[in-house]
């Protein structure tokens, strides 16, 4: 029986560059570092993001597999900040009946969503 999502794995090619993006650009705080090949960020309201370059044959992608979605306090402000920092916007901010969201690419080319519920 499945109990919960333990982590969302994000494959990276350059761990230093990826850590800089997730820690400095997105402001995540490192919670665990397993030898520099697997690092984790526990989010304040639950969930865990794991960056790794140890998963052989698993490569960053903006078009394949799953994507992580981050709930944020002010999606408009964050989108503006990310664009000013030069983060590539894959899908501009749009509105659904329940939220506003946009899709960006991280430093490795993985797609991630920022989203704010109404």
Beta strands, then each sheet from edge to edge (+ up, - down):
strand 1: 8-11
strand 2: 32-33
strand 3: 38-42
strand 4: 48-52
strand 5: 68-71
strand 6: 89-95
strand 7: 99-105
strand 8: 111-117
sheet 1: 1+ 4+ 3- 2+
sheet 2: 5+ 8+ 7- 6+
end
